[in-house]
Structures are given as structure tokens and as C-alpha cells.
């Protein structure tokens, strides 16, 4: 059996989010059903999403500023 995750409509149509931010949010959501916690490091996300670590940290900072996520620890 396969698991599938859908991007909540509120994220999909939010003009404040870039495509990279939407992908990042989906990645976080895929690690936790409740959507409340993800303990994946920036380095792990960088490797899995095949994005530069600096880009992952920039996306994370933008999502913190926009209040789509609350707190991350590396």
C-alpha cells in the first residue's frame, strides 16, 4: 500500500507562498500526520529535496516569518 499526502488547499492557493515553500511544507507534513512536528534537520531536508542547504535555510526562515511554521532546531 502507498501513502499519499495532499497539499491543503489553503497552502496551494496562498499567493504569499513560493512553489519551493509549498514543497517544503509538504515535506514537513509527510513526516507527521498531525502536521504539528517534524524533527528532520536542514541537512536532511537539503539532501532529500536536492536543494542547497542555504536555500533550505532561506525557505525555513521565510516560513517562520510568514508564520506557517513556528520553530525549528538543527
Predicted model as a PDB file, atoms N, CA, C, CB and O in Angstrom, pLDDT in the B-factor column:
MODEL        1                                                                  
ATOM      1  N   UNK A   1       0.839  -1.179   0.000  1.00 38.00           N  
ATOM      2  CA  UNK A   1       0.000   0.000   0.000  1.00 38.00           C  
ATOM      3  C   UNK A   1       0.883   1.240   0.000  1.00 38.00           C  
ATOM      4  CB  UNK A   1      -0.954  -0.001   1.213  1.00 38.00           C  
ATOM      5  O   UNK A   1       2.007   1.216   0.500  1.00 38.00           O  
ATOM      6  N   UNK A   2       0.366   2.314  -0.560  1.00 45.00           N  
ATOM      7  CA  UNK A   2       1.117   3.556  -0.644  1.00 45.00           C  
ATOM      8  C   UNK A   2       0.432   4.641   0.175  1.00 45.00           C  
ATOM      9  CB  UNK A   2       1.267   4.000  -2.105  1.00 45.00           C  
ATOM     10  O   UNK A   2      -0.792   4.672   0.306  1.00 45.00           O  
ATOM     11  N   UNK A   3       1.237   5.505   0.708  1.00 41.00           N  
ATOM     12  CA  UNK A   3       0.701   6.666   1.403  1.00 41.00           C  
ATOM     13  C   UNK A   3       0.700   7.835   0.435  1.00 41.00           C  
ATOM     14  CB  UNK A   3       1.525   6.997   2.685  1.00 41.00           C  
ATOM     15  O   UNK A   3       1.595   7.959  -0.401  1.00 41.00           O  
ATOM     16  N   UNK A   4      -0.280   8.667   0.546  1.00 44.00           N  
ATOM     17  CA  UNK A   4      -0.262   9.882  -0.265  1.00 44.00           C  
ATOM     18  C   UNK A   4      -0.612  11.070   0.622  1.00 44.00           C  
ATOM     19  CB  UNK A   4      -1.251   9.774  -1.465  1.00 44.00           C  
ATOM     20  O   UNK A   4      -1.381  10.955   1.576  1.00 44.00           O  
ATOM     21  N   UNK A   5      -0.044  12.179   0.288  1.00 46.00           N  
ATOM     22  CA  UNK A   5      -0.278  13.398   1.037  1.00 46.00           C  
ATOM     23  C   UNK A   5      -0.716  14.461   0.058  1.00 46.00           C  
ATOM     24  CB  UNK A   5       0.984  13.840   1.826  1.00 46.00           C  
ATOM     25  O   UNK A   5      -0.149  14.578  -1.028  1.00 46.00           O  
ATOM     26  N   UNK A   6      -1.698  15.220   0.420  1.00 51.00           N  
ATOM     27  CA  UNK A   6      -2.147  16.287  -0.454  1.00 51.00           C  
ATOM     28  C   UNK A   6      -1.833  17.638   0.177  1.00 51.00           C  
ATOM     29  CB  UNK A   6      -3.652  16.157  -0.743  1.00 51.00           C  
ATOM     30  O   UNK A   6      -1.844  17.795   1.398  1.00 51.00           O  
ATOM     31  N   UNK A   7      -1.562  18.577  -0.664  1.00 54.00           N  
ATOM     32  CA  UNK A   7      -1.291  19.923  -0.196  1.00 54.00           C  
ATOM     33  C   UNK A   7      -2.613  20.570   0.193  1.00 54.00           C  
ATOM     34  CB  UNK A   7      -0.550  20.759  -1.281  1.00 54.00           C  
ATOM     35  O   UNK A   7      -3.507  20.683  -0.646  1.00 54.00           O  
ATOM     36  N   UNK A   8      -2.760  20.996   1.440  1.00 63.00           N  
ATOM     37  CA  UNK A   8      -4.007  21.650   1.826  1.00 63.00           C  
ATOM     38  C   UNK A   8      -4.321  22.814   0.896  1.00 63.00           C  
ATOM     39  CB  UNK A   8      -3.929  22.140   3.274  1.00 63.00           C  
ATOM     40  O   UNK A   8      -3.432  23.582   0.530  1.00 63.00           O  
ATOM     41  N   UNK A   9      -5.563  22.937   0.524  1.00 64.00           N  
ATOM     42  CA  UNK A   9      -5.981  23.968  -0.427  1.00 64.00           C  
ATOM     43  C   UNK A   9      -5.544  25.361   0.022  1.00 64.00           C  
ATOM     44  CB  UNK A   9      -7.495  23.934  -0.608  1.00 64.00           C  
ATOM     45  O   UNK A   9      -5.186  26.200  -0.805  1.00 64.00           O  
ATOM     46  N   UNK A  10      -5.575  25.600   1.315  1.00 68.00           N  
ATOM     47  CA  UNK A  10      -5.204  26.918   1.826  1.00 68.00           C  
ATOM     48  C   UNK A  10      -3.748  27.235   1.475  1.00 68.00           C  
ATOM     49  CB  UNK A  10      -5.416  26.985   3.356  1.00 68.00           C  
ATOM     50  O   UNK A  10      -3.424  28.399   1.237  1.00 68.00           O  
ATOM     51  N   UNK A  11      -2.869  26.240   1.436  1.00 72.00           N  
ATOM     52  CA  UNK A  11      -1.481  26.451   1.042  1.00 72.00           C  
ATOM     53  C   UNK A  11      -1.371  26.596  -0.470  1.00 72.00           C  
ATOM     54  CB  UNK A  11      -0.599  25.294   1.532  1.00 72.00           C  
ATOM     55  O   UNK A  11      -0.653  27.461  -0.972  1.00 72.00           O  
ATOM     56  N   UNK A  12      -2.088  25.742  -1.185  1.00 74.00           N  
ATOM     57  CA  UNK A  12      -1.985  25.704  -2.642  1.00 74.00           C  
ATOM     58  C   UNK A  12      -2.320  27.048  -3.272  1.00 74.00           C  
ATOM     59  CB  UNK A  12      -2.900  24.634  -3.203  1.00 74.00           C  
ATOM     60  O   UNK A  12      -1.659  27.471  -4.221  1.00 74.00           O  
ATOM     61  N   UNK A  13      -3.324  27.712  -2.761  1.00 77.00           N  
ATOM     62  CA  UNK A  13      -3.767  28.967  -3.354  1.00 77.00           C  
ATOM     63  C   UNK A  13      -3.224  30.212  -2.652  1.00 77.00           C  
ATOM     64  CB  UNK A  13      -5.255  29.014  -3.352  1.00 77.00           C  
ATOM     65  O   UNK A  13      -3.570  31.332  -3.026  1.00 77.00           O  
ATOM     66  N   UNK A  14      -2.384  30.026  -1.647  1.00 80.00           N  
ATOM     67  CA  UNK A  14      -1.843  31.162  -0.915  1.00 80.00           C  
ATOM     68  C   UNK A  14      -0.787  31.871  -1.765  1.00 80.00           C  
ATOM     69  CB  UNK A  14      -1.242  30.707   0.437  1.00 80.00           C  
ATOM     70  O   UNK A  14       0.262  31.301  -2.066  1.00 80.00           O  
ATOM     71  N   UNK A  15      -1.067  33.097  -2.143  1.00 85.00           N  
ATOM     72  CA  UNK A  15      -0.161  33.859  -3.001  1.00 85.00           C  
ATOM     73  C   UNK A  15       1.140  34.266  -2.289  1.00 85.00           C  
ATOM     74  CB  UNK A  15      -0.869  35.099  -3.512  1.00 85.00           C  
ATOM     75  O   UNK A  15       2.110  34.656  -2.939  1.00 85.00           O  
ATOM     76  N   UNK A  16       1.152  34.174  -0.962  1.00 86.00           N  
ATOM     77  CA  UNK A  16       2.352  34.531  -0.201  1.00 86.00           C  
ATOM     78  C   UNK A  16       3.415  33.441  -0.264  1.00 86.00           C  
ATOM     79  CB  UNK A  16       1.988  34.806   1.248  1.00 86.00           C  
ATOM     80  O   UNK A  16       4.580  33.698   0.042  1.00 86.00           O  
ATOM     81  N   UNK A  17       3.030  32.227  -0.657  1.00 90.00           N  
ATOM     82  CA  UNK A  17       3.961  31.100  -0.675  1.00 90.00           C  
ATOM     83  C   UNK A  17       4.553  30.887  -2.063  1.00 90.00           C  
ATOM     84  CB  UNK A  17       3.259  29.829  -0.209  1.00 90.00           C  
ATOM     85  O   UNK A  17       3.849  30.931  -3.071  1.00 90.00           O  
ATOM     86  N   UNK A  18       5.857  30.658  -2.091  1.00 93.00           N  
ATOM     87  CA  UNK A  18       6.508  30.280  -3.344  1.00 93.00           C  
ATOM     88  C   UNK A  18       6.296  28.778  -3.558  1.00 93.00           C  
ATOM     89  CB  UNK A  18       8.043  30.642  -3.324  1.00 93.00           C  
ATOM     90  O   UNK A  18       5.883  28.067  -2.641  1.00 93.00           O  
ATOM     91  N   UNK A  19       6.577  28.311  -4.754  1.00 90.00           N  
ATOM     92  CA  UNK A  19       6.471  26.874  -5.012  1.00 90.00           C  
ATOM     93  C   UNK A  19       7.417  26.086  -4.114  1.00 90.00           C  
ATOM     94  CB  UNK A  19       6.769  26.570  -6.485  1.00 90.00           C  
ATOM     95  O   UNK A  19       7.056  25.017  -3.620  1.00 90.00           O  
ATOM     96  N   UNK A  20       8.614  26.599  -3.901  1.00 91.00           N  
ATOM     97  CA  UNK A  20       9.582  25.920  -3.027  1.00 91.00           C  
ATOM     98  C   UNK A  20       9.070  25.833  -1.592  1.00 91.00           C  
ATOM     99  CB  UNK A  20      10.933  26.654  -3.055  1.00 91.00           C  
ATOM    100  O   UNK A  20       9.270  24.825  -0.915  1.00 91.00           O  
ATOM    101  N   UNK A  21       8.414  26.884  -1.137  1.00 91.00           N  
ATOM    102  CA  UNK A  21       7.855  26.868   0.221  1.00 91.00           C  
ATOM    103  C   UNK A  21       6.727  25.858   0.333  1.00 91.00           C  
ATOM    104  CB  UNK A  21       7.348  28.262   0.614  1.00 91.00           C  
ATOM    105  O   UNK A  21       6.595  25.192   1.360  1.00 91.00           O  
ATOM    106  N   UNK A  22       5.922  25.735  -0.696  1.00 88.00           N  
ATOM    107  CA  UNK A  22       4.841  24.742  -0.698  1.00 88.00           C  
ATOM    108  C   UNK A  22       5.409  23.332  -0.639  1.00 88.00           C  
ATOM    109  CB  UNK A  22       3.957  24.904  -1.949  1.00 88.00           C  
ATOM    110  O   UNK A  22       4.906  22.486   0.100  1.00 88.00           O  
ATOM    111  N   UNK A  23       6.455  23.081  -1.413  1.00 86.00           N  
ATOM    112  CA  UNK A  23       7.103  21.763  -1.405  1.00 86.00           C  
ATOM    113  C   UNK A  23       7.700  21.484  -0.032  1.00 86.00           C  
ATOM    114  CB  UNK A  23       8.201  21.681  -2.496  1.00 86.00           C  
ATOM    115  O   UNK A  23       7.585  20.373   0.485  1.00 86.00           O  
ATOM    116  N   UNK A  24       8.332  22.480   0.554  1.00 87.00           N  
ATOM    117  CA  UNK A  24       8.917  22.340   1.885  1.00 87.00           C  
ATOM    118  C   UNK A  24       7.834  21.979   2.906  1.00 87.00           C  
ATOM    119  CB  UNK A  24       9.637  23.644   2.300  1.00 87.00           C  
ATOM    120  O   UNK A  24       8.023  21.074   3.719  1.00 87.00           O  
ATOM    121  N   UNK A  25       6.707  22.682   2.865  1.00 86.00           N  
ATOM    122  CA  UNK A  25       5.609  22.398   3.793  1.00 86.00           C  
ATOM    123  C   UNK A  25       5.071  20.983   3.605  1.00 86.00           C  
ATOM    124  CB  UNK A  25       4.480  23.413   3.607  1.00 86.00           C  
ATOM    125  O   UNK A  25       4.742  20.310   4.581  1.00 86.00           O  
ATOM    126  N   UNK A  26       4.980  20.532   2.366  1.00 82.00           N  
ATOM    127  CA  UNK A  26       4.511  19.170   2.107  1.00 82.00           C  
ATOM    128  C   UNK A  26       5.501  18.151   2.651  1.00 82.00           C  
ATOM    129  CB  UNK A  26       4.295  18.949   0.602  1.00 82.00           C  
ATOM    130  O   UNK A  26       5.107  17.123   3.202  1.00 82.00           O  
ATOM    131  N   UNK A  27       6.767  18.437   2.497  1.00 82.00           N  
ATOM    132  CA  UNK A  27       7.801  17.551   3.018  1.00 82.00           C  
ATOM    133  C   UNK A  27       7.665  17.424   4.530  1.00 82.00           C  
ATOM    134  CB  UNK A  27       9.204  18.070   2.643  1.00 82.00           C  
ATOM    135  O   UNK A  27       7.706  16.319   5.071  1.00 82.00           O  
ATOM    136  N   UNK A  28       7.502  18.554   5.209  1.00 81.00           N  
ATOM    137  CA  UNK A  28       7.324  18.544   6.664  1.00 81.00           C  
ATOM    138  C   UNK A  28       6.067  17.756   7.028  1.00 81.00           C  
ATOM    139  CB  UNK A  28       7.237  19.993   7.218  1.00 81.00           C  
ATOM    140  O   UNK A  28       6.092  16.936   7.946  1.00 81.00           O  
ATOM    141  N   UNK A  29       4.988  17.998   6.323  1.00 78.00           N  
ATOM    142  CA  UNK A  29       3.716  17.317   6.604  1.00 78.00           C  
ATOM    143  C   UNK A  29       3.840  15.812   6.406  1.00 78.00           C  
ATOM    144  CB  UNK A  29       2.602  17.870   5.707  1.00 78.00           C  
ATOM    145  O   UNK A  29       3.203  15.042   7.125  1.00 78.00           O  
ATOM    146  N   UNK A  30       4.639  15.387   5.455  1.00 76.00           N  
ATOM    147  CA  UNK A  30       4.773  13.957   5.178  1.00 76.00           C  
ATOM    148  C   UNK A  30       5.440  13.195   6.316  1.00 76.00           C  
ATOM    149  CB  UNK A  30       5.561  13.754   3.909  1.00 76.00           C  
ATOM    150  O   UNK A  30       5.323  11.973   6.396  1.00 76.00           O  
ATOM    151  N   UNK A  31       6.135  13.904   7.192  1.00 72.00           N  
ATOM    152  CA  UNK A  31       6.803  13.252   8.310  1.00 72.00           C  
ATOM    153  C   UNK A  31       5.950  13.181   9.572  1.00 72.00           C  
ATOM    154  CB  UNK A  31       8.076  13.966   8.615  1.00 72.00           C  
ATOM    155  O   UNK A  31       6.336  12.535  10.546  1.00 72.00           O  
ATOM    156  N   UNK A  32       4.803  13.837   9.560  1.00 66.00           N  
ATOM    157  CA  UNK A  32       3.961  13.818  10.746  1.00 66.00           C  
ATOM    158  C   UNK A  32       2.510  14.027  10.359  1.00 66.00           C  
ATOM    159  CB  UNK A  32       4.409  14.889  11.748  1.00 66.00           C  
ATOM    160  O   UNK A  32       2.154  15.062   9.795  1.00 66.00           O  
ATOM    161  N   UNK A  33       1.666  13.039  10.662  1.00 58.00           N  
ATOM    162  CA  UNK A  33       0.248  13.100  10.309  1.00 58.00           C  
ATOM    163  C   UNK A  33      -0.462  14.322  10.884  1.00 58.00           C  
ATOM    164  CB  UNK A  33      -0.444  11.854  10.782  1.00 58.00           C  
ATOM    165  O   UNK A  33      -1.312  14.921  10.225  1.00 58.00           O  
ATOM    166  N   UNK A  34      -0.116  14.680  12.096  1.00 61.00           N  
ATOM    167  CA  UNK A  34      -0.817  15.783  12.747  1.00 61.00           C  
ATOM    168  C   UNK A  34      -0.388  17.139  12.200  1.00 61.00           C  
ATOM    169  CB  UNK A  34      -0.580  15.737  14.242  1.00 61.00           C  
ATOM    170  O   UNK A  34      -1.044  18.150  12.455  1.00 61.00           O  
ATOM    171  N   UNK A  35       0.701  17.163  11.454  1.00 53.00           N  
ATOM    172  CA  UNK A  35       1.193  18.424  10.909  1.00 53.00           C  
ATOM    173  C   UNK A  35       1.767  19.341  11.965  1.00 53.00           C  
ATOM    174  CB  UNK A  35       0.096  19.129  10.187  1.00 53.00           C  
ATOM    175  O   UNK A  35       1.946  20.533  11.715  1.00 53.00           O  
ATOM    176  N   UNK A  36       2.057  18.815  13.132  1.00 61.00           N  
ATOM    177  CA  UNK A  36       2.499  19.646  14.238  1.00 61.00           C  
ATOM    178  C   UNK A  36       4.012  19.630  14.447  1.00 61.00           C  
ATOM    179  CB  UNK A  36       1.821  19.205  15.490  1.00 61.00           C  
ATOM    180  O   UNK A  36       4.579  20.631  14.888  1.00 61.00           O  
ATOM    181  N   UNK A  37       4.680  18.510  14.138  1.00 70.00           N  
ATOM    182  CA  UNK A  37       6.101  18.419  14.454  1.00 70.00           C  
ATOM    183  C   UNK A  37       6.866  17.666  13.371  1.00 70.00           C  
ATOM    184  CB  UNK A  37       6.299  17.738  15.801  1.00 70.00           C  
ATOM    185  O   UNK A  37       6.389  16.679  12.811  1.00 70.00           O  
ATOM    186  N   UNK A  38       8.033  18.151  13.106  1.00 73.00           N  
ATOM    187  CA  UNK A  38       8.949  17.477  12.205  1.00 73.00           C  
ATOM    188  C   UNK A  38      10.342  17.701  12.762  1.00 73.00           C  
ATOM    189  CB  UNK A  38       8.819  18.002  10.725  1.00 73.00           C  
ATOM    190  O   UNK A  38      10.757  18.840  12.973  1.00 73.00           O  
ATOM    191  N   UNK A  39      11.055  16.626  12.999  1.00 73.00           N  
ATOM    192  CA  UNK A  39      12.379  16.735  13.598  1.00 73.00           C  
ATOM    193  C   UNK A  39      13.504  16.542  12.585  1.00 73.00           C  
ATOM    194  CB  UNK A  39      12.520  15.727  14.707  1.00 73.00           C  
ATOM    195  O   UNK A  39      14.652  16.324  12.973  1.00 73.00           O  
ATOM    196  N   UNK A  40      13.192  16.619  11.297  1.00 77.00           N  
ATOM    197  CA  UNK A  40      14.206  16.492  10.258  1.00 77.00           C  
ATOM    198  C   UNK A  40      15.093  17.730  10.252  1.00 77.00           C  
ATOM    199  CB  UNK A  40      13.551  16.285   8.873  1.00 77.00           C  
ATOM    200  O   UNK A  40      14.599  18.856  10.304  1.00 77.00           O  
ATOM    201  N   UNK A  41      16.402  17.518  10.188  1.00 84.00           N  
ATOM    202  CA  UNK A  41      17.337  18.650  10.165  1.00 84.00           C  
ATOM    203  C   UNK A  41      17.348  19.313   8.796  1.00 84.00           C  
ATOM    204  CB  UNK A  41      18.757  18.188  10.538  1.00 84.00           C  
ATOM    205  O   UNK A  41      16.877  18.752   7.807  1.00 84.00           O  
ATOM    206  N   UNK A  42      17.890  20.507   8.765  1.00 87.00           N  
ATOM    207  CA  UNK A  42      18.032  21.218   7.495  1.00 87.00           C  
ATOM    208  C   UNK A  42      18.920  20.418   6.540  1.00 87.00           C  
ATOM    209  CB  UNK A  42      18.621  22.632   7.724  1.00 87.00           C  
ATOM    210  O   UNK A  42      18.667  20.394   5.336  1.00 87.00           O  
ATOM    211  N   UNK A  43      19.952  19.768   7.067  1.00 92.00           N  
ATOM    212  CA  UNK A  43      20.846  18.966   6.238  1.00 92.00           C  
ATOM    213  C   UNK A  43      20.097  17.792   5.611  1.00 92.00           C  
ATOM    214  CB  UNK A  43      22.033  18.456   7.067  1.00 92.00           C  
ATOM    215  O   UNK A  43      20.281  17.496   4.431  1.00 92.00           O  
ATOM    216  N   UNK A  44      19.258  17.126   6.395  1.00 89.00           N  
ATOM    217  CA  UNK A  44      18.465  16.013   5.886  1.00 89.00           C  
ATOM    218  C   UNK A  44      17.519  16.495   4.790  1.00 89.00           C  
ATOM    219  CB  UNK A  44      17.671  15.344   7.025  1.00 89.00           C  
ATOM    220  O   UNK A  44      17.415  15.876   3.732  1.00 89.00           O  
ATOM    221  N   UNK A  45      16.836  17.596   5.050  1.00 88.00           N  
ATOM    222  CA  UNK A  45      15.902  18.145   4.064  1.00 88.00           C  
ATOM    223  C   UNK A  45      16.632  18.542   2.788  1.00 88.00           C  
ATOM    224  CB  UNK A  45      15.156  19.355   4.644  1.00 88.00           C  
ATOM    225  O   UNK A  45      16.127  18.332   1.686  1.00 88.00           O  
ATOM    226  N   UNK A  46      17.814  19.114   2.939  1.00 92.00           N  
ATOM    227  CA  UNK A  46      18.609  19.517   1.791  1.00 92.00           C  
ATOM    228  C   UNK A  46      18.917  18.321   0.892  1.00 92.00           C  
ATOM    229  CB  UNK A  46      19.905  20.183   2.250  1.00 92.00           C  
ATOM    230  O   UNK A  46      18.785  18.403  -0.329  1.00 92.00           O  
ATOM    231  N   UNK A  47      19.320  17.230   1.495  1.00 93.00           N  
ATOM    232  CA  UNK A  47      19.643  16.023   0.729  1.00 93.00           C  
ATOM    233  C   UNK A  47      18.400  15.423   0.088  1.00 93.00           C  
ATOM    234  CB  UNK A  47      20.316  14.986   1.627  1.00 93.00           C  
ATOM    235  O   UNK A  47      18.412  15.082  -1.094  1.00 93.00           O  
ATOM    236  N   UNK A  48      17.337  15.293   0.859  1.00 89.00           N  
ATOM    237  CA  UNK A  48      16.110  14.661   0.351  1.00 89.00           C  
ATOM    238  C   UNK A  48      15.426  15.489  -0.729  1.00 89.00           C  
ATOM    239  CB  UNK A  48      15.140  14.425   1.490  1.00 89.00           C  
ATOM    240  O   UNK A  48      14.894  14.932  -1.689  1.00 89.00           O  
ATOM    241  N   UNK A  49      15.432  16.807  -0.584  1.00 88.00           N  
ATOM    242  CA  UNK A  49      14.782  17.677  -1.564  1.00 88.00           C  
ATOM    243  C   UNK A  49      15.729  18.107  -2.680  1.00 88.00           C  
ATOM    244  CB  UNK A  49      14.220  18.902  -0.872  1.00 88.00           C  
ATOM    245  O   UNK A  49      15.336  18.809  -3.612  1.00 88.00           O  
ATOM    246  N   UNK A  50      16.988  17.672  -2.568  1.00 91.00           N  
ATOM    247  CA  UNK A  50      18.019  18.004  -3.550  1.00 91.00           C  
ATOM    248  C   UNK A  50      18.124  19.516  -3.772  1.00 91.00           C  
ATOM    249  CB  UNK A  50      17.725  17.302  -4.876  1.00 91.00           C  
ATOM    250  O   UNK A  50      18.180  20.007  -4.899  1.00 91.00           O  
ATOM    251  N   UNK A  51      18.146  20.216  -2.659  1.00 92.00           N  
ATOM    252  CA  UNK A  51      18.291  21.677  -2.657  1.00 92.00           C  
ATOM    253  C   UNK A  51      19.514  22.034  -1.821  1.00 92.00           C  
ATOM    254  CB  UNK A  51      17.002  22.382  -2.097  1.00 92.00           C  
ATOM    255  O   UNK A  51      19.867  21.322  -0.881  1.00 92.00           O  
ATOM    256  N   UNK A  52      20.147  23.131  -2.172  1.00 95.00           N  
ATOM    257  CA  UNK A  52      21.278  23.625  -1.420  1.00 95.00           C  
ATOM    258  C   UNK A  52      20.862  23.923   0.023  1.00 95.00           C  
ATOM    259  CB  UNK A  52      21.861  24.877  -2.090  1.00 95.00           C  
ATOM    260  O   UNK A  52      19.754  24.401   0.267  1.00 95.00           O  
ATOM    261  N   UNK A  53      21.743  23.644   0.966  1.00 95.00           N  
ATOM    262  CA  UNK A  53      21.445  23.873   2.381  1.00 95.00           C  
ATOM    263  C   UNK A  53      21.070  25.328   2.641  1.00 95.00           C  
ATOM    264  CB  UNK A  53      22.643  23.480   3.247  1.00 95.00           C  
ATOM    265  O   UNK A  53      20.171  25.607   3.434  1.00 95.00           O  
ATOM    266  N   UNK A  54      21.748  26.243   1.983  1.00 96.00           N  
ATOM    267  CA  UNK A  54      21.442  27.666   2.138  1.00 96.00           C  
ATOM    268  C   UNK A  54      20.007  27.955   1.702  1.00 96.00           C  
ATOM    269  CB  UNK A  54      22.431  28.527   1.323  1.00 96.00           C  
ATOM    270  O   UNK A  54      19.305  28.732   2.348  1.00 96.00           O  
ATOM    271  N   UNK A  55      19.572  27.334   0.612  1.00 96.00           N  
ATOM    272  CA  UNK A  55      18.205  27.516   0.116  1.00 96.00           C  
ATOM    273  C   UNK A  55      17.184  26.968   1.117  1.00 96.00           C  
ATOM    274  CB  UNK A  55      18.033  26.821  -1.252  1.00 96.00           C  
ATOM    275  O   UNK A  55      16.158  27.601   1.363  1.00 96.00           O  
ATOM    276  N   UNK A  56      17.459  25.808   1.688  1.00 93.00           N  
ATOM    277  CA  UNK A  56      16.556  25.217   2.685  1.00 93.00           C  
ATOM    278  C   UNK A  56      16.432  26.151   3.878  1.00 93.00           C  
ATOM    279  CB  UNK A  56      17.064  23.819   3.141  1.00 93.00           C  
ATOM    280  O   UNK A  56      15.330  26.384   4.375  1.00 93.00           O  
ATOM    281  N   UNK A  57      17.537  26.679   4.333  1.00 93.00           N  
ATOM    282  CA  UNK A  57      17.501  27.588   5.483  1.00 93.00           C  
ATOM    283  C   UNK A  57      16.761  28.877   5.141  1.00 93.00           C  
ATOM    284  CB  UNK A  57      18.927  27.912   5.956  1.00 93.00           C  
ATOM    285  O   UNK A  57      16.065  29.431   5.993  1.00 93.00           O  
ATOM    286  N   UNK A  58      16.899  29.362   3.912  1.00 95.00           N  
ATOM    287  CA  UNK A  58      16.177  30.564   3.485  1.00 95.00           C  
ATOM    288  C   UNK A  58      14.673  30.303   3.448  1.00 95.00           C  
ATOM    289  CB  UNK A  58      16.671  31.029   2.099  1.00 95.00           C  
ATOM    290  O   UNK A  58      13.883  31.134   3.896  1.00 95.00           O  
ATOM    291  N   UNK A  59      14.284  29.151   2.917  1.00 93.00           N  
ATOM    292  CA  UNK A  59      12.863  28.779   2.864  1.00 93.00           C  
ATOM    293  C   UNK A  59      12.308  28.663   4.279  1.00 93.00           C  
ATOM    294  CB  UNK A  59      12.667  27.442   2.093  1.00 93.00           C  
ATOM    295  O   UNK A  59      11.231  29.174   4.585  1.00 93.00           O  
ATOM    296  N   UNK A  60      13.053  27.992   5.120  1.00 89.00           N  
ATOM    297  CA  UNK A  60      12.629  27.807   6.511  1.00 89.00           C  
ATOM    298  C   UNK A  60      12.444  29.152   7.199  1.00 89.00           C  
ATOM    299  CB  UNK A  60      13.652  26.955   7.281  1.00 89.00           C  
ATOM    300  O   UNK A  60      11.451  29.355   7.898  1.00 89.00           O  
ATOM    301  N   UNK A  61      13.379  30.066   7.012  1.00 90.00           N  
ATOM    302  CA  UNK A  61      13.287  31.398   7.626  1.00 90.00           C  
ATOM    303  C   UNK A  61      12.069  32.158   7.100  1.00 90.00           C  
ATOM    304  CB  UNK A  61      14.574  32.209   7.353  1.00 90.00           C  
ATOM    305  O   UNK A  61      11.378  32.835   7.862  1.00 90.00           O  
ATOM    306  N   UNK A  62      11.811  32.043   5.803  1.00 92.00           N  
ATOM    307  CA  UNK A  62      10.653  32.723   5.213  1.00 92.00           C  
ATOM    308  C   UNK A  62       9.351  32.173   5.792  1.00 92.00           C  
ATOM    309  CB  UNK A  62      10.659  32.569   3.676  1.00 92.00           C  
ATOM    310  O   UNK A  62       8.425  32.933   6.078  1.00 92.00           O  
ATOM    311  N   UNK A  63       9.281  30.856   5.962  1.00 88.00           N  
ATOM    312  CA  UNK A  63       8.068  30.240   6.513  1.00 88.00           C  
ATOM    313  C   UNK A  63       7.881  30.591   7.986  1.00 88.00           C  
ATOM    314  CB  UNK A  63       8.121  28.719   6.345  1.00 88.00           C  
ATOM    315  O   UNK A  63       6.751  30.722   8.457  1.00 88.00           O  
ATOM    316  N   UNK A  64       8.979  30.741   8.708  1.00 86.00           N  
ATOM    317  CA  UNK A  64       8.892  31.202  10.095  1.00 86.00           C  
ATOM    318  C   UNK A  64       8.344  32.626  10.133  1.00 86.00           C  
ATOM    319  CB  UNK A  64      10.278  31.135  10.787  1.00 86.00           C  
ATOM    320  O   UNK A  64       7.461  32.942  10.930  1.00 86.00           O  
ATOM    321  N   UNK A  65       8.875  33.473   9.269  1.00 89.00           N  
ATOM    322  CA  UNK A  65       8.438  34.873   9.223  1.00 89.00           C  
ATOM    323  C   UNK A  65       6.962  34.985   8.836  1.00 89.00           C  
ATOM    324  CB  UNK A  65       9.300  35.665   8.230  1.00 89.00           C  
ATOM    325  O   UNK A  65       6.239  35.835   9.356  1.00 89.00           O  
ATOM    326  N   UNK A  66       6.523  34.118   7.918  1.00 86.00           N  
ATOM    327  CA  UNK A  66       5.126  34.127   7.462  1.00 86.00           C  
ATOM    328  C   UNK A  66       4.200  33.372   8.418  1.00 86.00           C  
ATOM    329  CB  UNK A  66       5.030  33.515   6.067  1.00 86.00           C  
ATOM    330  O   UNK A  66       2.984  33.335   8.226  1.00 86.00           O  
ATOM    331  N   UNK A  67       4.796  32.772   9.449  1.00 81.00           N  
ATOM    332  CA  UNK A  67       4.067  32.044  10.489  1.00 81.00           C  
ATOM    333  C   UNK A  67       3.372  30.768  10.000  1.00 81.00           C  
ATOM    334  CB  UNK A  67       3.047  32.949  11.098  1.00 81.00           C  
ATOM    335  O   UNK A  67       2.344  30.365  10.545  1.00 81.00           O  
ATOM    336  N   UNK A  68       3.940  30.141   8.969  1.00 81.00           N  
ATOM    337  CA  UNK A  68       3.441  28.845   8.539  1.00 81.00           C  
ATOM    338  C   UNK A  68       4.050  27.728   9.358  1.00 81.00           C  
ATOM    339  CB  UNK A  68       3.728  28.628   7.067  1.00 81.00           C  
ATOM    340  O   UNK A  68       3.488  26.636   9.446  1.00 81.00           O  
ATOM    341  N   UNK A  69       5.213  28.003   9.965  1.00 80.00           N  
ATOM    342  CA  UNK A  69       5.845  27.086  10.904  1.00 80.00           C  
ATOM    343  C   UNK A  69       6.242  27.919  12.112  1.00 80.00           C  
ATOM    344  CB  UNK A  69       7.090  26.343  10.265  1.00 80.00           C  
ATOM    345  O   UNK A  69       6.315  29.146  12.038  1.00 80.00           O  
ATOM    346  N   UNK A  70       6.498  27.242  13.224  1.00 77.00           N  
ATOM    347  CA  UNK A  70       6.798  28.008  14.422  1.00 77.00           C  
ATOM    348  C   UNK A  70       8.255  27.956  14.839  1.00 77.00           C  
ATOM    349  CB  UNK A  70       5.960  27.527  15.537  1.00 77.00           C  
ATOM    350  O   UNK A  70       8.858  29.012  15.031  1.00 77.00           O  
ATOM    351  N   UNK A  71       8.849  26.784  14.987  1.00 71.00           N  
ATOM    352  CA  UNK A  71      10.226  26.747  15.476  1.00 71.00           C  
ATOM    353  C   UNK A  71      10.919  25.499  14.966  1.00 71.00           C  
ATOM    354  CB  UNK A  71      10.267  26.793  17.016  1.00 71.00           C  
ATOM    355  O   UNK A  71      10.355  24.405  14.975  1.00 71.00           O  
ATOM    356  N   UNK A  72      12.142  25.683  14.524  1.00 54.00           N  
ATOM    357  CA  UNK A  72      12.958  24.556  14.089  1.00 54.00           C  
ATOM    358  C   UNK A  72      14.264  24.578  14.858  1.00 54.00           C  
ATOM    359  CB  UNK A  72      13.214  24.601  12.558  1.00 54.00           C  
ATOM    360  O   UNK A  72      14.776  25.637  15.222  1.00 54.00           O  
ATOM    361  N   UNK A  73      14.783  23.405  15.093  1.00 57.00           N  
ATOM    362  CA  UNK A  73      16.111  23.278  15.698  1.00 57.00           C  
ATOM    363  C   UNK A  73      16.910  22.352  14.809  1.00 57.00           C  
ATOM    364  CB  UNK A  73      16.041  22.736  17.180  1.00 57.00           C  
ATOM    365  O   UNK A  73      16.406  21.321  14.365  1.00 57.00           O  
ATOM    366  N   UNK A  74      18.160  22.716  14.546  1.00 51.00           N  
ATOM    367  CA  UNK A  74      19.044  21.852  13.756  1.00 51.00           C  
ATOM    368  C   UNK A  74      19.745  20.886  14.685  1.00 51.00           C  
ATOM    369  CB  UNK A  74      20.080  22.686  12.950  1.00 51.00           C  
ATOM    370  O   UNK A  74      20.540  20.062  14.233  1.00 51.00           O  
TER     371      UNK A  74                                                      
ENDMDL                                                                          
END                                                                             
